[in-house]
Structure formats: structure tokens, C-alpha cells
Amino acid sequence: MAVHSFHIFDRKGKTLFTKRYIRGGSTTDDEEQLSEQRKLVFGMLFSLRELSASLSPAEGPGDLHLVKTGASTLYNYETVSGLRFCLYMTPEASYNPNAQQNMPSNAPNAPSTGGVGGGGPGGSSGAGMTNTAVAANVRGALKHIYEHIWVTFVVRSPMYRPNDPNISSTNFEPSLDNYLKGMSWYRS
């Protein structure tokens, strides 16, 4: 699966970090497209989360784990504090679930529940449907990025300010890149 971009948003929609892994066009066009993509991604996640919360029979916020379209999949991990970690990727058609995984030891092995799109309860229910093993793997990776990379390199940094974290002065980005490139499903 090709990773197109990675975004981190705060609870108010402010972009704390973004990185595009697949480049295209000129640098100016690329920045404009990335800015527009960030706005659309957060707006879509916010709207779909509100919709799922209003339609859910259970009380509390509706969990939104992934959004799948014919062209791509957006994986989402939301923390208790409202941070949203989003990974924008191509479909899982080329994923081999039997390949050795580079999953953190505490990552969930159970299929992801909730989300928009996807296969039936038994996993992939046909061509083009979301493989629950892939969804659980990517969601576990997003959780690992938050718990082990974000907290270690950003929150524990002496220059950390909750309203305006200075991510460029930390080793967050190189650590993120190394972690993603070590995943069996990563392809740029």
C-alpha cells in the first residue's frame, strides 16, 4: 500500500504536523494541494464522527476508524485528548496478510470495529473490501506512533507547549519515517 500522507490534528482542527510521502507537480502546487487536503480531511473526519455519534445506539462519541473510497483509504486514530492521527493510503489490494509484521508488541490483533466502508464481520468479503487485518495493523501502527513516538519526542520535549508544539525541533519526523518504512505494508 502506498502511503500518500500523514496528518496530526488537534481537537479544534489545527494541523500540528503533516507530511506528504508521494510528491507530484511543482512545489507551489504541492503546498496548495496539501493545505486543501488537510482542510478536507479534518472536515470530513469531524462531520463523519458527528454523524456516527448521532446514529449510534450507544451513548458517547462515535468512533471512526477508517474511511474507504474506491481510490484510497483514510485511517484515523483519535486520542482521549482529541488528537487525531490520520494516514492516507491506497487500497489494500496488494497487501499480503501472511507477510511478517513489524507490529508493536502491544498493538491490537483484533479487527477494527466501526468505520465507514469495509468488509463484513468476517474480514474481507470480496475484491476491493477492507481487510480487517490490514485495518487492525494500520490502526495499531497509529496507536504506536502516538504512544511511543509522539509522546517520547514531542510531549516529553522541554520545548513542548500544548497549544503550539514545536515538532520541527524534535526527532519526531525521522522516527516516524523510520517506523513507517519498517512496516510490511509501507510503500512510497
Buried (B, 14 or more C-beta within 10 A) or exposed (E): BBBBBBBBBBEEEEBBBBBBBEEEEEEEEEEEBBEEBBEEBBEBBBEBBEEBBEEEEEEEEBBBBBBBEEEBBBBBBBBEEEBBBBBBBBBBEEBEBEEEBBBBEEBEEEBBEEBBBBBEEEBBBEEEBBBBBBBBBBBBBBBBBBBBBBEBBBEEBEEBEEEEBEBEEBBBBEBBBEBBEEBBBBBE
